[in-house]
Amino acid sequence: MEPGTYYIVIYDNYFINHYTGKYNITANFTPANNNEVEPNNGTAQAQPLEFGEVLNGFLSYSDSTDVFMIDVPNKSDITINVKAALTAWVSLKV
C-alpha cells in the first residue's frame, strides 16, 4: 500500500441481516522490501537495471507501472525473469 491513511469499516447491514456478536480485529504490516526508485513510470524515468542485478519492485493501486532499462552493448541473447507474488496478473513488454 502507498503511504497514507486508510479506514476499516465493520458494520452490520441492517437492511439485509441484523446480526450481533463479538469480533476481534488486528492490523499487521509487512514491508514490500522494494529497492526500486520512484518515479519510474515511463521511459523518460526508467530505472537502470544492470545484468545480474535483482530489483524488488512494488505495484500498487495508484502506481501500476514500473519501467526499467537495460543497456545491451552487443548483439546478445538475454533472459529476463520476473517472479510475481500477490498479484493476479503481471505483464512484461520489451
SEFIZA-3560 file (N, C-alpha, C; in Angstrom, 3 decimals):
REM SEFIZA-3560
<numar><xx>0.834</xx><yy>-1.167</yy><zz>0.000</zz><atom>N</atom></numar>
<numar><xx>0.000</xx><yy>0.000</yy><zz>0.000</zz><atom>CA</atom></numar>
<numar><xx>0.883</xx><yy>1.235</yy><zz>0.000</zz><atom>C</atom></numar>
<numar><xx>0.391</xx><yy>2.262</yy><zz>-0.560</zz><atom>N</atom></numar>
<numar><xx>1.093</xx><yy>3.534</yy><zz>-0.553</zz><atom>CA</atom></numar>
<numar><xx>0.972</xx><yy>4.165</yy><zz>0.827</zz><atom>C</atom></numar>
<numar><xx>1.897</xx><yy>5.059</yy><zz>1.209</zz><atom>N</atom></numar>
<numar><xx>1.744</xx><yy>5.756</yy><zz>2.485</zz><atom>CA</atom></numar>
<numar><xx>0.447</xx><yy>6.546</yy><zz>2.497</zz><atom>C</atom></numar>
<numar><xx>-0.183</xx><yy>6.604</yy><zz>3.611</zz><atom>N</atom></numar>
<numar><xx>-1.422</xx><yy>7.363</yy><zz>3.715</zz><atom>CA</atom></numar>
<numar><xx>-2.287</xx><yy>6.825</yy><zz>4.837</zz><atom>C</atom></numar>
<numar><xx>-3.465</xx><yy>7.363</yy><zz>4.951</zz><atom>N</atom></numar>
<numar><xx>-4.426</xx><yy>6.962</yy><zz>5.970</zz><atom>CA</atom></numar>
<numar><xx>-5.497</xx><yy>6.115</yy><zz>5.330</zz><atom>C</atom></numar>
<numar><xx>-5.745</xx><yy>4.967</yy><zz>5.905</zz><atom>N</atom></numar>
<numar><xx>-6.765</xx><yy>4.054</yy><zz>5.401</zz><atom>CA</atom></numar>
<numar><xx>-7.780</xx><yy>3.810</yy><zz>6.497</zz><atom>C</atom></numar>
<numar><xx>-9.017</xx><yy>3.546</yy><zz>6.116</zz><atom>N</atom></numar>
<numar><xx>-10.081</xx><yy>3.336</yy><zz>7.073</zz><atom>CA</atom></numar>
<numar><xx>-10.662</xx><yy>1.936</yy><zz>6.905</zz><atom>C</atom></numar>
<numar><xx>-10.944</xx><yy>1.309</yy><zz>8.006</zz><atom>N</atom></numar>
<numar><xx>-11.577</xx><yy>-0.001</yy><zz>8.016</zz><atom>CA</atom></numar>
<numar><xx>-12.952</xx><yy>0.185</yy><zz>8.626</zz><atom>C</atom></numar>
<numar><xx>-13.959</xx><yy>-0.259</yy><zz>7.918</zz><atom>N</atom></numar>
<numar><xx>-15.330</xx><yy>-0.115</yy><zz>8.389</zz><atom>CA</atom></numar>
<numar><xx>-15.902</xx><yy>-1.507</yy><zz>8.615</zz><atom>C</atom></numar>
<numar><xx>-16.350</xx><yy>-1.757</yy><zz>9.808</zz><atom>N</atom></numar>
<numar><xx>-17.023</xx><yy>-3.007</yy><zz>10.137</zz><atom>CA</atom></numar>
<numar><xx>-18.448</xx><yy>-2.643</yy><zz>10.490</zz><atom>C</atom></numar>
<numar><xx>-19.381</xx><yy>-3.273</yy><zz>9.815</zz><atom>N</atom></numar>
<numar><xx>-20.759</xx><yy>-2.880</yy><zz>10.062</zz><atom>CA</atom></numar>
<numar><xx>-21.705</xx><yy>-4.053</yy><zz>9.853</zz><atom>C</atom></numar>
<numar><xx>-22.862</xx><yy>-3.914</yy><zz>10.438</zz><atom>N</atom></numar>
<numar><xx>-23.949</xx><yy>-4.862</yy><zz>10.238</zz><atom>CA</atom></numar>
<numar><xx>-24.877</xx><yy>-4.233</yy><zz>9.214</zz><atom>C</atom></numar>
<numar><xx>-25.094</xx><yy>-4.930</yy><zz>8.124</zz><atom>N</atom></numar>
<numar><xx>-26.009</xx><yy>-4.414</yy><zz>7.113</zz><atom>CA</atom></numar>
<numar><xx>-27.437</xx><yy>-4.675</yy><zz>7.594</zz><atom>C</atom></numar>
<numar><xx>-27.960</xx><yy>-3.712</yy><zz>8.295</zz><atom>N</atom></numar>
<numar><xx>-29.260</xx><yy>-3.855</yy><zz>8.967</zz><atom>CA</atom></numar>
<numar><xx>-30.381</xx><yy>-4.199</yy><zz>7.992</zz><atom>C</atom></numar>
<numar><xx>-30.302</xx><yy>-3.711</yy><zz>6.771</zz><atom>N</atom></numar>
<numar><xx>-31.389</xx><yy>-3.932</yy><zz>5.811</zz><atom>CA</atom></numar>
<numar><xx>-31.382</xx><yy>-5.346</yy><zz>5.227</zz><atom>C</atom></numar>
<numar><xx>-30.245</xx><yy>-6.031</yy><zz>5.285</zz><atom>N</atom></numar>
<numar><xx>-30.176</xx><yy>-7.399</yy><zz>4.772</zz><atom>CA</atom></numar>
<numar><xx>-30.222</xx><yy>-8.390</yy><zz>5.934</zz><atom>C</atom></numar>
<numar><xx>-29.349</xx><yy>-8.247</yy><zz>6.878</zz><atom>N</atom></numar>
<numar><xx>-29.284</xx><yy>-9.117</yy><zz>8.049</zz><atom>CA</atom></numar>
<numar><xx>-29.097</xx><yy>-8.241</yy><zz>9.265</zz><atom>C</atom></numar>
<numar><xx>-29.613</xx><yy>-8.675</yy><zz>10.354</zz><atom>N</atom></numar>
<numar><xx>-29.375</xx><yy>-7.941</yy><zz>11.591</zz><atom>CA</atom></numar>
<numar><xx>-28.762</xx><yy>-8.908</yy><zz>12.584</zz><atom>C</atom></numar>
<numar><xx>-27.433</xx><yy>-8.912</yy><zz>12.622</zz><atom>N</atom></numar>
<numar><xx>-26.700</xx><yy>-9.812</yy><zz>13.488</zz><atom>CA</atom></numar>
<numar><xx>-25.980</xx><yy>-9.011</yy><zz>14.561</zz><atom>C</atom></numar>
<numar><xx>-25.770</xx><yy>-9.646</yy><zz>15.681</zz><atom>N</atom></numar>
<numar><xx>-24.960</xx><yy>-9.063</yy><zz>16.737</zz><atom>CA</atom></numar>
<numar><xx>-23.879</xx><yy>-10.073</yy><zz>17.088</zz><atom>C</atom></numar>
<numar><xx>-22.855</xx><yy>-9.629</yy><zz>17.732</zz><atom>N</atom></numar>
<numar><xx>-21.814</xx><yy>-10.551</yy><zz>18.139</zz><atom>CA</atom></numar>
<numar><xx>-20.492</xx><yy>-9.858</yy><zz>18.348</zz><atom>C</atom></numar>
<numar><xx>-19.573</xx><yy>-10.573</yy><zz>18.898</zz><atom>N</atom></numar>
<numar><xx>-18.242</xx><yy>-10.057</yy><zz>19.181</zz><atom>CA</atom></numar>
<numar><xx>-17.334</xx><yy>-10.281</yy><zz>17.988</zz><atom>C</atom></numar>
<numar><xx>-16.299</xx><yy>-9.497</yy><zz>17.896</zz><atom>N</atom></numar>
<numar><xx>-15.259</xx><yy>-9.712</yy><zz>16.889</zz><atom>CA</atom></numar>
<numar><xx>-13.951</xx><yy>-9.153</yy><zz>17.413</zz><atom>C</atom></numar>
<numar><xx>-12.866</xx><yy>-9.623</yy><zz>16.841</zz><atom>N</atom></numar>
<numar><xx>-11.520</xx><yy>-9.120</yy><zz>17.126</zz><atom>CA</atom></numar>
<numar><xx>-10.942</xx><yy>-8.598</yy><zz>15.827</zz><atom>C</atom></numar>
<numar><xx>-10.176</xx><yy>-7.545</yy><zz>15.928</zz><atom>N</atom></numar>
<numar><xx>-9.515</xx><yy>-7.004</yy><zz>14.743</zz><atom>CA</atom></numar>
<numar><xx>-8.061</xx><yy>-6.706</yy><zz>15.094</zz><atom>C</atom></numar>
<numar><xx>-7.170</xx><yy>-7.042</yy><zz>14.203</zz><atom>N</atom></numar>
<numar><xx>-5.741</xx><yy>-6.820</yy><zz>14.379</zz><atom>CA</atom></numar>
<numar><xx>-5.172</xx><yy>-6.303</yy><zz>13.076</zz><atom>C</atom></numar>
<numar><xx>-4.275</xx><yy>-5.369</yy><zz>13.152</zz><atom>N</atom></numar>
<numar><xx>-3.598</xx><yy>-4.854</yy><zz>11.960</zz><atom>CA</atom></numar>
<numar><xx>-2.123</xx><yy>-5.218</yy><zz>12.044</zz><atom>C</atom></numar>
<numar><xx>-1.594</xx><yy>-5.755</yy><zz>10.965</zz><atom>N</atom></numar>
<numar><xx>-0.174</xx><yy>-6.086</yy><zz>10.865</zz><atom>CA</atom></numar>
<numar><xx>0.392</xx><yy>-5.428</yy><zz>9.622</zz><atom>C</atom></numar>
<numar><xx>1.680</xx><yy>-5.234</yy><zz>9.607</zz><atom>N</atom></numar>
<numar><xx>2.350</xx><yy>-4.601</yy><zz>8.484</zz><atom>CA</atom></numar>
<numar><xx>3.509</xx><yy>-5.475</yy><zz>8.035</zz><atom>C</atom></numar>
<numar><xx>3.554</xx><yy>-5.757</yy><zz>6.744</zz><atom>N</atom></numar>
<numar><xx>4.680</xx><yy>-6.456</yy><zz>6.150</zz><atom>CA</atom></numar>
<numar><xx>5.261</xx><yy>-5.542</yy><zz>5.074</zz><atom>C</atom></numar>
<numar><xx>6.494</xx><yy>-5.071</yy><zz>5.230</zz><atom>N</atom></numar>
<numar><xx>7.057</xx><yy>-4.158</yy><zz>4.247</zz><atom>CA</atom></numar>
<numar><xx>7.272</xx><yy>-4.850</yy><zz>2.901</zz><atom>C</atom></numar>
<numar><xx>7.191</xx><yy>-4.074</yy><zz>1.834</zz><atom>N</atom></numar>
<numar><xx>7.382</xx><yy>-4.605</yy><zz>0.481</zz><atom>CA</atom></numar>
<numar><xx>8.849</xx><yy>-4.945</yy><zz>0.216</zz><atom>C</atom></numar>
<numar><xx>9.763</xx><yy>-4.308</yy><zz>0.943</zz><atom>N</atom></numar>
<numar><xx>11.205</xx><yy>-4.511</yy><zz>0.758</zz><atom>CA</atom></numar>
<numar><xx>11.641</xx><yy>-4.263</yy><zz>-0.681</zz><atom>C</atom></numar>
<numar><xx>11.030</xx><yy>-3.290</yy><zz>-1.323</zz><atom>N</atom></numar>
<numar><xx>11.420</xx><yy>-2.980</yy><zz>-2.691</zz><atom>CA</atom></numar>
<numar><xx>12.620</xx><yy>-2.047</yy><zz>-2.696</zz><atom>C</atom></numar>
<numar><xx>13.453</xx><yy>-2.190</yy><zz>-3.724</zz><atom>N</atom></numar>
<numar><xx>14.624</xx><yy>-1.332</yy><zz>-3.851</zz><atom>CA</atom></numar>
<numar><xx>14.612</xx><yy>-0.575</yy><zz>-5.177</zz><atom>C</atom></numar>
<numar><xx>13.457</xx><yy>-0.500</yy><zz>-5.796</zz><atom>N</atom></numar>
<numar><xx>13.316</xx><yy>0.321</yy><zz>-6.987</zz><atom>CA</atom></numar>
<numar><xx>13.215</xx><yy>1.780</yy><zz>-6.563</zz><atom>C</atom></numar>
<numar><xx>13.411</xx><yy>2.686</yy><zz>-7.504</zz><atom>N</atom></numar>
<numar><xx>13.370</xx><yy>4.110</yy><zz>-7.222</zz><atom>CA</atom></numar>
<numar><xx>12.192</xx><yy>4.716</yy><zz>-7.975</zz><atom>C</atom></numar>
<numar><xx>11.326</xx><yy>5.387</yy><zz>-7.256</zz><atom>N</atom></numar>
<numar><xx>10.190</xx><yy>6.059</yy><zz>-7.884</zz><atom>CA</atom></numar>
<numar><xx>10.546</xx><yy>7.514</yy><zz>-8.109</zz><atom>C</atom></numar>
<numar><xx>10.001</xx><yy>8.178</yy><zz>-9.092</zz><atom>N</atom></numar>
<numar><xx>9.117</xx><yy>7.600</yy><zz>-10.096</zz><atom>CA</atom></numar>
<numar><xx>9.902</xx><yy>6.880</yy><zz>-11.182</zz><atom>C</atom></numar>
<numar><xx>9.342</xx><yy>5.793</yy><zz>-11.639</zz><atom>N</atom></numar>
<numar><xx>9.889</xx><yy>5.059</yy><zz>-12.785</zz><atom>CA</atom></numar>
<numar><xx>8.722</xx><yy>4.525</yy><zz>-13.611</zz><atom>C</atom></numar>
<numar><xx>7.839</xx><yy>5.439</yy><zz>-13.975</zz><atom>N</atom></numar>
<numar><xx>6.584</xx><yy>5.074</yy><zz>-14.628</zz><atom>CA</atom></numar>
<numar><xx>6.602</xx><yy>5.206</yy><zz>-16.144</zz><atom>C</atom></numar>
<numar><xx>7.690</xx><yy>5.631</yy><zz>-16.725</zz><atom>N</atom></numar>
<numar><xx>7.772</xx><yy>5.772</yy><zz>-18.175</zz><atom>CA</atom></numar>
<numar><xx>9.210</xx><yy>5.697</yy><zz>-18.631</zz><atom>C</atom></numar>
<numar><xx>9.409</xx><yy>5.705</yy><zz>-19.934</zz><atom>N</atom></numar>
<numar><xx>10.763</xx><yy>5.556</yy><zz>-20.458</zz><atom>CA</atom></numar>
<numar><xx>11.666</xx><yy>6.731</yy><zz>-20.072</zz><atom>C</atom></numar>
<numar><xx>11.106</xx><yy>7.916</yy><zz>-19.906</zz><atom>N</atom></numar>
<numar><xx>11.914</xx><yy>9.069</yy><zz>-19.515</zz><atom>CA</atom></numar>
<numar><xx>12.405</xx><yy>8.942</yy><zz>-18.077</zz><atom>C</atom></numar>
<numar><xx>11.713</xx><yy>8.149</yy><zz>-17.260</zz><atom>N</atom></numar>
<numar><xx>12.069</xx><yy>7.975</yy><zz>-15.858</zz><atom>CA</atom></numar>
<numar><xx>12.556</xx><yy>6.551</yy><zz>-15.566</zz><atom>C</atom></numar>
<numar><xx>12.873</xx><yy>5.791</yy><zz>-16.591</zz><atom>N</atom></numar>
<numar><xx>13.236</xx><yy>4.383</yy><zz>-16.415</zz><atom>CA</atom></numar>
<numar><xx>14.440</xx><yy>4.227</yy><zz>-15.494</zz><atom>C</atom></numar>
<numar><xx>14.344</xx><yy>3.252</yy><zz>-14.617</zz><atom>N</atom></numar>
<numar><xx>15.439</xx><yy>2.967</yy><zz>-13.693</zz><atom>CA</atom></numar>
<numar><xx>16.390</xx><yy>1.979</yy><zz>-14.357</zz><atom>C</atom></numar>
<numar><xx>17.691</xx><yy>2.276</yy><zz>-14.367</zz><atom>N</atom></numar>
<numar><xx>18.650</xx><yy>1.344</yy><zz>-14.970</zz><atom>CA</atom></numar>
<numar><xx>18.669</xx><yy>0.007</yy><zz>-14.243</zz><atom>C</atom></numar>
<numar><xx>18.784</xx><yy>-1.065</yy><zz>-15.006</zz><atom>N</atom></numar>
<numar><xx>18.890</xx><yy>-2.413</yy><zz>-14.470</zz><atom>CA</atom></numar>
<numar><xx>20.137</xx><yy>-3.042</yy><zz>-15.062</zz><atom>C</atom></numar>
<numar><xx>21.091</xx><yy>-3.367</yy><zz>-14.202</zz><atom>N</atom></numar>
<numar><xx>22.331</xx><yy>-3.990</yy><zz>-14.647</zz><atom>CA</atom></numar>
<numar><xx>22.122</xx><yy>-5.491</yy><zz>-14.767</zz><atom>C</atom></numar>
<numar><xx>22.828</xx><yy>-6.133</yy><zz>-15.694</zz><atom>N</atom></numar>
<numar><xx>22.728</xx><yy>-7.579</yy><zz>-15.836</zz><atom>CA</atom></numar>
<numar><xx>23.159</xx><yy>-8.254</yy><zz>-14.541</zz><atom>C</atom></numar>
<numar><xx>22.385</xx><yy>-9.205</yy><zz>-14.098</zz><atom>N</atom></numar>
<numar><xx>22.651</xx><yy>-9.912</yy><zz>-12.856</zz><atom>CA</atom></numar>
<numar><xx>22.086</xx><yy>-9.241</yy><zz>-11.619</zz><atom>C</atom></numar>
<numar><xx>21.628</xx><yy>-8.010</yy><zz>-11.738</zz><atom>N</atom></numar>
<numar><xx>21.074</xx><yy>-7.278</yy><zz>-10.605</zz><atom>CA</atom></numar>
<numar><xx>19.630</xx><yy>-7.717</yy><zz>-10.365</zz><atom>C</atom></numar>
<numar><xx>19.256</xx><yy>-7.818</yy><zz>-9.126</zz><atom>N</atom></numar>
<numar><xx>17.871</xx><yy>-8.137</yy><zz>-8.775</zz><atom>CA</atom></numar>
<numar><xx>17.253</xx><yy>-6.896</yy><zz>-8.165</zz><atom>C</atom></numar>
<numar><xx>16.198</xx><yy>-6.416</yy><zz>-8.787</zz><atom>N</atom></numar>
<numar><xx>15.442</xx><yy>-5.294</yy><zz>-8.234</zz><atom>CA</atom></numar>
<numar><xx>14.109</xx><yy>-5.824</yy><zz>-7.739</zz><atom>C</atom></numar>
<numar><xx>13.743</xx><yy>-5.425</yy><zz>-6.556</zz><atom>N</atom></numar>
<numar><xx>12.451</xx><yy>-5.794</yy><zz>-5.993</zz><atom>CA</atom></numar>
<numar><xx>11.506</xx><yy>-4.631</yy><zz>-6.198</zz><atom>C</atom></numar>
<numar><xx>10.514</xx><yy>-4.827</yy><zz>-7.040</zz><atom>N</atom></numar>
<numar><xx>9.561</xx><yy>-3.768</yy><zz>-7.337</zz><atom>CA</atom></numar>
<numar><xx>8.284</xx><yy>-3.920</yy><zz>-6.550</zz><atom>C</atom></numar>
<numar><xx>7.442</xx><yy>-2.915</yy><zz>-6.661</zz><atom>N</atom></numar>
<numar><xx>6.166</xx><yy>-2.924</yy><zz>-5.966</zz><atom>CA</atom></numar>
<numar><xx>5.151</xx><yy>-2.177</yy><zz>-6.822</zz><atom>C</atom></numar>
<numar><xx>4.065</xx><yy>-2.845</yy><zz>-7.179</zz><atom>N</atom></numar>
<numar><xx>2.971</xx><yy>-2.214</yy><zz>-7.892</zz><atom>CA</atom></numar>
<numar><xx>1.825</xx><yy>-2.020</yy><zz>-6.916</zz><atom>C</atom></numar>
<numar><xx>1.184</xx><yy>-0.880</yy><zz>-6.998</zz><atom>N</atom></numar>
<numar><xx>0.052</xx><yy>-0.610</yy><zz>-6.118</zz><atom>CA</atom></numar>
<numar><xx>-1.100</xx><yy>-0.049</yy><zz>-6.932</zz><atom>C</atom></numar>
<numar><xx>-2.202</xx><yy>0.184</yy><zz>-6.279</zz><atom>N</atom></numar>
<numar><xx>-3.392</xx><yy>0.693</yy><zz>-6.956</zz><atom>CA</atom></numar>
<numar><xx>-3.110</xx><yy>2.027</yy><zz>-7.645</zz><atom>C</atom></numar>
<numar><xx>-2.340</xx><yy>2.889</yy><zz>-6.996</zz><atom>N</atom></numar>
<numar><xx>-2.074</xx><yy>4.208</yy><zz>-7.573</zz><atom>CA</atom></numar>
<numar><xx>-0.738</xx><yy>4.281</yy><zz>-8.312</zz><atom>C</atom></numar>
<numar><xx>-0.019</xx><yy>3.182</yy><zz>-8.411</zz><atom>N</atom></numar>
<numar><xx>1.258</xx><yy>3.147</yy><zz>-9.125</zz><atom>CA</atom></numar>
<numar><xx>1.361</xx><yy>1.786</yy><zz>-9.800</zz><atom>C</atom></numar>
<numar><xx>0.688</xx><yy>1.653</yy><zz>-10.927</zz><atom>N</atom></numar>
<numar><xx>0.542</xx><yy>0.342</yy><zz>-11.560</zz><atom>CA</atom></numar>
<numar><xx>1.552</xx><yy>0.061</yy><zz>-12.666</zz><atom>C</atom></numar>
<numar><xx>2.546</xx><yy>0.932</yy><zz>-12.840</zz><atom>N</atom></numar>
<numar><xx>3.543</xx><yy>0.732</yy><zz>-13.893</zz><atom>CA</atom></numar>
<numar><xx>4.933</xx><yy>1.064</yy><zz>-13.367</zz><atom>C</atom></numar>
<numar><xx>5.869</xx><yy>0.183</yy><zz>-13.608</zz><atom>N</atom></numar>
<numar><xx>7.281</xx><yy>0.448</yy><zz>-13.346</zz><atom>CA</atom></numar>
<numar><xx>8.040</xx><yy>0.173</yy><zz>-14.631</zz><atom>C</atom></numar>
<numar><xx>9.028</xx><yy>1.010</yy><zz>-14.936</zz><atom>N</atom></numar>
<numar><xx>9.808</xx><yy>0.871</yy><zz>-16.166</zz><atom>CA</atom></numar>
<numar><xx>11.284</xx><yy>0.808</yy><zz>-15.794</zz><atom>C</atom></numar>
<numar><xx>11.962</xx><yy>-0.177</yy><zz>-16.335</zz><atom>N</atom></numar>
<numar><xx>13.392</xx><yy>-0.351</yy><zz>-16.130</zz><atom>CA</atom></numar>
<numar><xx>14.063</xx><yy>-0.353</yy><zz>-17.494</zz><atom>C</atom></numar>
<numar><xx>15.349</xx><yy>-0.024</yy><zz>-17.530</zz><atom>N</atom></numar>
<numar><xx>16.064</xx><yy>-0.055</yy><zz>-18.803</zz><atom>CA</atom></numar>
<numar><xx>17.338</xx><yy>-0.857</yy><zz>-18.647</zz><atom>C</atom></numar>
<numar><xx>17.668</xx><yy>-1.590</yy><zz>-19.678</zz><atom>N</atom></numar>
<numar><xx>18.926</xx><yy>-2.323</yy><zz>-19.711</zz><atom>CA</atom></numar>
<numar><xx>19.688</xx><yy>-1.884</yy><zz>-20.952</zz><atom>C</atom></numar>
<numar><xx>20.972</xx><yy>-1.746</yy><zz>-20.819</zz><atom>N</atom></numar>
<numar><xx>21.835</xx><yy>-1.412</yy><zz>-21.947</zz><atom>CA</atom></numar>
<numar><xx>22.515</xx><yy>-2.692</yy><zz>-22.402</zz><atom>C</atom></numar>
<numar><xx>22.242</xx><yy>-3.077</yy><zz>-23.627</zz><atom>N</atom></numar>
<numar><xx>22.846</xx><yy>-4.280</yy><zz>-24.202</zz><atom>CA</atom></numar>
<numar><xx>23.963</xx><yy>-3.799</yy><zz>-25.127</zz><atom>C</atom></numar>
<numar><xx>25.231</xx><yy>-3.990</yy><zz>-24.753</zz><atom>N</atom></numar>
<numar><xx>26.332</xx><yy>-3.421</yy><zz>-25.520</zz><atom>CA</atom></numar>
<numar><xx>26.600</xx><yy>-4.124</yy><zz>-26.843</zz><atom>C</atom></numar>
<numar><xx>26.233</xx><yy>-5.392</yy><zz>-26.936</zz><atom>N</atom></numar>
<numar><xx>26.491</xx><yy>-6.160</yy><zz>-28.151</zz><atom>CA</atom></numar>
<numar><xx>25.273</xx><yy>-7.004</yy><zz>-28.464</zz><atom>C</atom></numar>
<numar><xx>25.242</xx><yy>-7.511</yy><zz>-29.694</zz><atom>N</atom></numar>
<numar><xx>24.176</xx><yy>-8.434</yy><zz>-30.051</zz><atom>CA</atom></numar>
<numar><xx>24.255</xx><yy>-9.632</yy><zz>-29.119</zz><atom>C</atom></numar>
<numar><xx>23.175</xx><yy>-9.916</yy><zz>-28.418</zz><atom>N</atom></numar>
<numar><xx>23.213</xx><yy>-10.946</yy><zz>-27.378</zz><atom>CA</atom></numar>
<numar><xx>21.843</xx><yy>-11.573</yy><zz>-27.204</zz><atom>C</atom></numar>
<numar><xx>21.855</xx><yy>-12.769</yy><zz>-26.691</zz><atom>N</atom></numar>
<numar><xx>20.632</xx><yy>-13.368</yy><zz>-26.179</zz><atom>CA</atom></numar>
<numar><xx>20.550</xx><yy>-12.966</yy><zz>-24.713</zz><atom>C</atom></numar>
<numar><xx>19.406</xx><yy>-12.484</yy><zz>-24.295</zz><atom>N</atom></numar>
<numar><xx>19.232</xx><yy>-12.114</yy><zz>-22.897</zz><atom>CA</atom></numar>
<numar><xx>18.036</xx><yy>-12.853</yy><zz>-22.329</zz><atom>C</atom></numar>
<numar><xx>18.055</xx><yy>-13.023</yy><zz>-21.044</zz><atom>N</atom></numar>
<numar><xx>16.955</xx><yy>-13.644</yy><zz>-20.333</zz><atom>CA</atom></numar>
<numar><xx>16.466</xx><yy>-12.674</yy><zz>-19.277</zz><atom>C</atom></numar>
<numar><xx>15.172</xx><yy>-12.494</yy><zz>-19.217</zz><atom>N</atom></numar>
<numar><xx>14.570</xx><yy>-11.644</yy><zz>-18.196</zz><atom>CA</atom></numar>
<numar><xx>13.618</xx><yy>-12.515</yy><zz>-17.399</zz><atom>C</atom></numar>
<numar><xx>13.838</xx><yy>-12.583</yy><zz>-16.105</zz><atom>N</atom></numar>
<numar><xx>12.970</xx><yy>-13.351</yy><zz>-15.219</zz><atom>CA</atom></numar>
<numar><xx>12.180</xx><yy>-12.405</yy><zz>-14.341</zz><atom>C</atom></numar>
<numar><xx>10.897</xx><yy>-12.635</yy><zz>-14.262</zz><atom>N</atom></numar>
<numar><xx>10.024</xx><yy>-11.868</yy><zz>-13.374</zz><atom>CA</atom></numar>
<numar><xx>9.272</xx><yy>-12.858</yy><zz>-12.507</zz><atom>C</atom></numar>
<numar><xx>9.396</xx><yy>-12.703</yy><zz>-11.219</zz><atom>N</atom></numar>
<numar><xx>8.638</xx><yy>-13.519</yy><zz>-10.280</zz><atom>CA</atom></numar>
<numar><xx>7.655</xx><yy>-12.591</yy><zz>-9.579</zz><atom>C</atom></numar>
<numar><xx>6.388</xx><yy>-12.915</yy><zz>-9.675</zz><atom>N</atom></numar>
<numar><xx>5.359</xx><yy>-12.070</yy><zz>-9.078</zz><atom>CA</atom></numar>
<numar><xx>4.717</xx><yy>-12.794</yy><zz>-7.907</zz><atom>C</atom></numar>
<numar><xx>4.464</xx><yy>-12.051</yy><zz>-6.867</zz><atom>N</atom></numar>
<numar><xx>3.777</xx><yy>-12.589</yy><zz>-5.696</zz><atom>CA</atom></numar>
<numar><xx>2.625</xx><yy>-11.660</yy><zz>-5.344</zz><atom>C</atom></numar>
<numar><xx>1.545</xx><yy>-12.220</yy><zz>-4.960</zz><atom>N</atom></numar>
<numar><xx>0.370</xx><yy>-11.468</yy><zz>-4.513</zz><atom>CA</atom></numar>
<numar><xx>-0.248</xx><yy>-10.611</yy><zz>-5.597</zz><atom>C</atom></numar>
<numar><xx>-0.026</xx><yy>-10.959</yy><zz>-6.841</zz><atom>N</atom></numar>
<numar><xx>-0.686</xx><yy>-10.259</yy><zz>-7.933</zz><atom>CA</atom></numar>
<numar><xx>-1.394</xx><yy>-11.277</yy><zz>-8.801</zz><atom>C</atom></numar>
<numar><xx>-2.502</xx><yy>-10.854</yy><zz>-9.346</zz><atom>N</atom></numar>
<numar><xx>-3.258</xx><yy>-11.755</yy><zz>-10.207</zz><atom>CA</atom></numar>
<numar><xx>-2.707</xx><yy>-11.770</yy><zz>-11.630</zz><atom>C</atom></numar>
<numar><xx>-2.046</xx><yy>-10.706</yy><zz>-12.039</zz><atom>N</atom></numar>
<numar><xx>-1.608</xx><yy>-10.581</yy><zz>-13.421</zz><atom>CA</atom></numar>
<numar><xx>-0.431</xx><yy>-9.649</yy><zz>-13.504</zz><atom>C</atom></numar>
<numar><xx>0.604</xx><yy>-10.058</yy><zz>-14.204</zz><atom>N</atom></numar>
<numar><xx>1.747</xx><yy>-9.192</yy><zz>-14.456</zz><atom>CA</atom></numar>
<numar><xx>2.074</xx><yy>-9.299</yy><zz>-15.934</zz><atom>C</atom></numar>
<numar><xx>2.269</xx><yy>-8.180</yy><zz>-16.576</zz><atom>N</atom></numar>
<numar><xx>2.656</xx><yy>-8.158</yy><zz>-17.990</zz><atom>CA</atom></numar>
<numar><xx>4.075</xx><yy>-7.630</yy><zz>-18.103</zz><atom>C</atom></numar>
<numar><xx>4.800</xx><yy>-8.184</yy><zz>-19.054</zz><atom>N</atom></numar>
<numar><xx>6.161</xx><yy>-7.746</yy><zz>-19.338</zz><atom>CA</atom></numar>
<numar><xx>6.233</xx><yy>-7.412</yy><zz>-20.815</zz><atom>C</atom></numar>
<numar><xx>6.683</xx><yy>-6.197</yy><zz>-21.113</zz><atom>N</atom></numar>
<numar><xx>6.821</xx><yy>-5.780</yy><zz>-22.502</zz><atom>CA</atom></numar>
<numar><xx>8.231</xx><yy>-5.275</yy><zz>-22.686</zz><atom>C</atom></numar>
<numar><xx>8.913</xx><yy>-5.788</yy><zz>-23.709</zz><atom>N</atom></numar>
<numar><xx>10.276</xx><yy>-5.344</yy><zz>-24.008</zz><atom>CA</atom></numar>
<numar><xx>10.258</xx><yy>-4.587</yy><zz>-25.302</zz><atom>C</atom></numar>
//
